[in-house]
């Protein structure tokens, strides 16, 4: 009878984790990619064929804790300029979602143009004594429309939104459940 060789113990912290190194992956409702990745030629919202329509984006992210520095806008801008992380991603959209994106961008451009116009008209009218009240109202309306337009542009103008970027991977919100269902889980 031969003597059996001793079995080396398996160290859980030193055991390599096996997962698809190619990516992309899903992590719950989030899409996970490497820092530079081109996603499959499918719509990231509904998983329909993208027919070659691709968006190439460079997206930026910083830890949400840095929003506390917004007390002073210049201080916030300098901090974010230094600590932000970026990711390049290329993804597809189907005809329906690309058309919807263009319509949203057109509407938001009109809202911003209206806000700038109201603000400029209000600034012009505010200097005249006869139209001072109307000028103040136009300035206030323009300011409100500009703020709302900027918020809507930030919230509605993006398909994929980075929610975390580390040295190796980027995590996104905004991908549809149909698209995420086709991806392997992230380990």
PEJO-V770603 format. One record per pair of residues at least 24 apart in sequence whose ideal C-beta (glycine too) atoms are under 6 Angstrom apart, sorted by the first residue. I is the first residue (numbers start at 0). J is the second residue. D is the distance in whole Angstrom. If there is no record, write none. Layout:
{{I;J;D} {I;J;D}}
This chain:
{{16;186;5} {18;186;4} {19;183;5} {23;182;6} {24;182;6} {24;183;6} {24;185;4} {25;179;4} {25;182;4} {25;184;6} {26;185;4} {29;170;5} {29;172;6} {30;171;4} {30;174;4} {31;168;6} {31;170;5} {31;185;5} {32;169;5} {34;86;5} {35;87;5} {36;88;6} {37;89;4} {38;90;4} {40;91;5} {41;91;6} {42;91;6} {42;92;5} {42;93;4} {42;96;6} {43;90;5} {43;174;5} {43;178;5} {44;96;5} {44;175;4} {45;175;5} {45;177;6} {46;177;4} {46;178;4} {47;93;4} {49;91;3} {49;92;6} {49;93;6} {52;92;6} {52;97;5} {53;89;5} {53;91;5} {54;90;6} {55;89;5} {56;88;6} {57;85;6} {57;87;5} {58;86;5} {58;161;5} {59;83;5} {59;85;5} {60;84;5} {60;161;4} {60;164;5} {84;164;4} {86;164;5} {86;169;4} {103;155;6} {107;151;6} {107;152;5} {110;148;4} {111;148;4} {113;144;6} {114;141;5} {114;144;3} {114;145;4} {114;148;5} {117;141;3}}
